[in-house]
Amino acid sequence: MPHIVVRGIPVEQLKEISTALVEELAAICGCGTDNFMIECLHTTAVFQGNEVESYPFIEVAWFERGQEVRDRFAQAIARHVLSLGIPEVETAFIAYRQDSYYLNGEGFFE
């Protein structure tokens, strides 16, 4: 159920890599592609009184899968984003706690 939130990458470019990216990430995590959600945020960055391009930044919210999987996941994201000609991208992971995750008001892992 990794939830991937992207900013600083135009939606048209993200669509170009989304299918192959999700297929690779699903293989890394050992789950189906239907477990993934990618959201592309439309943001406006401001610096010194001017609008500037948003920096490519990706947040991955998920249940922790360990350092090796996290490294491979981040490397796959970077490889796909860099293939678009984007010079650099940062990725950050946010780990959900199982006891704090609910589906329709019910503890998901009870």
Residue pairs with C-beta under 8 A, 6 or more apart in sequence:
1 35
1 36
1 37
1 62
1 63
2 25
2 29
2 35
2 36
2 37
2 60
2 61
2 62
2 73
3 37
3 39
3 60
3 61
3 62
4 36
4 37
4 38
4 39
4 58
4 59
4 60
4 77
5 39
5 41
5 58
5 59
5 60
5 61
6 14
6 38
6 39
6 40
6 41
6 56
6 57
6 58
7 40
7 41
7 43
7 54
7 55
7 56
7 57
7 58
8 43
8 45
8 53
8 54
8 55
8 56
8 57
9 40
9 56
9 81
9 84
9 86
9 89
11 40
11 42
13 84
13 86
14 38
14 40
16 84
17 80
17 81
17 83
17 84
18 38
20 80
21 38
21 76
21 77
21 80
22 33
22 36
22 38
23 33
24 76
24 80
25 36
25 73
25 76
25 77
26 32
26 33
26 35
26 36
28 69
28 72
28 73
28 76
29 35
29 65
29 69
29 73
43 54
44 51
44 54
45 51
45 52
45 53
45 54
45 55
46 52
55 90
56 81
56 86
56 88
56 89
56 90
57 89
57 90
57 91
57 92
58 77
58 81
58 89
58 90
58 91
58 92
59 91
59 92
59 93
59 94
60 73
60 74
60 77
60 91
60 92
60 93
60 94
61 93
61 94
61 95
61 96
62 93
62 94
62 95
62 96
63 95
63 96
63 98
63 101
64 70
64 95
65 73
70 93
74 91
74 93
77 89
77 91
78 89
78 91
81 89
82 88
82 89
98 108
98 109
99 107
99 109
101 107
101 108
101 109
102 108
